[in-house]
């Protein structure tokens, strides 16, 4: 996009590819706008012919929701899922910025794009290595032998929290909530980033479960769809259709309750939570 916009702004008379399309030299703003349209058409022009989303460009787009689904499944199966994925980096920051802009008391994000680090600024709410006999064993009871299932839950989008301060190892394994207002993640989130305070508000008084991870992930994916004008499912009001984009190959196992003591993770468990997050 940068090269495209520059060539429109300062075209080379001998080698500018846009000359072939009869495009003149443009002011900077017009050049950038054209480059954005070009890339968007490359992604999502739906058909060839007169029904193209942007008929200025001759091609059909290459975006595929199925390709996204396969990419998520592969990342969860072979690596760290959404954790360390550049798309998740972008989404976490954009989601935080949107929450900041909508807030009545905007708080400047302490982690701009060029200072963002998964190691320093992102926490797994359900820890990667939780205490075996503590809070997390009851909240998200995954058999220790089910390593693929645990990986799919731990590294799912909804379990990643953009923090307002550097990750503190003494906090990472805390319970999500504690009786009597004791030390907990929920307590820390109440005075954190906009993403943290949203979780503290919506999930106050309840344990952090797989249904919570699903709900938050669905809300974030729906935000991404709106923010970047793409579509993951043909039935966006059926929140369960987003589960494969969050848990990959283990979506059916999660839905069946294999990570929640047999309690199904479906619309009845998370619809109201998704609606609260989207409100």
C-alpha positions, 0 to 999 in steps of 0.5 A: 500500500505504501509503494502504491500510494507513493507511485500515485503521488509521485508517478514515474513517467517511465515506469508507473503501473497506474499510467496504463489505467489512465490514473493521473498524479494525485494529492497524498490523501487521494493516493492513500484512499485509492491504495486502500480501495485497491487492497480492499477490492483484492481482499473481498471483491465478491464476484467478477462482472458488474456485481463486484463490490468495487467495479473499478477493479477487475478481479474477484477477491481472495478472502476466505472465511474457511482459510481463516478457520484452517489457519486458526486450527493449525495455529492451535494444533501446532503452536500457540494459537492466537498468542503471538499471532500478529493478527491478535496483536492488531486486534487486541490493540484495536479493541482496547482503543475502541474501548478507550474511545467509548469510555467516559474517562479515556485512559491513554494506552501504555503500550503503543504499537511499537512497544507491544510485546506478548511477553510483557503486555499480554496475560493468559487469564486462565494461566498456561501453567495453573496450580494443579490443586488450586482455583483453576482446577475447579474453574476449568477442569481439563484432564492433564492428558488432554494436552491439545484441548488445554492448548486450544483453551489457553491460547484462545482469543478470549483468554488473552488480556491486554494489560495496563502494566507489565506482567507480574509473575506473582499475579499470573497464577492468581485465581480469577476471583477470591472469597472475601475480596482477597487477592485475585485477577478480578481485583487487579482488572478493576483498575487496569486497561479498558479491556481489563475493566470490561472483564471486571464489570461483565464477569464480576461475581462469577468464575472464569470458565470456558464459557467466559473465554468463548463469550469474550472471543466471540465478542472480539471476533464480531468487533473485528468483523465490523472494524475491517468489514469481513464476515466469518459466518453466514449466521452471525446471530448464532454465536455458536458458529464462531466457536471453530474460529476460537478453538480450532479442531477442539471446538466440538469437544469444548462445546460438548463440555470436555473442558467444563465437567460435562457442562455444554458450552453453547448459546445457553451458556454464553449468549447473554455474556456476548450481548453484555460485552457488545453493549 
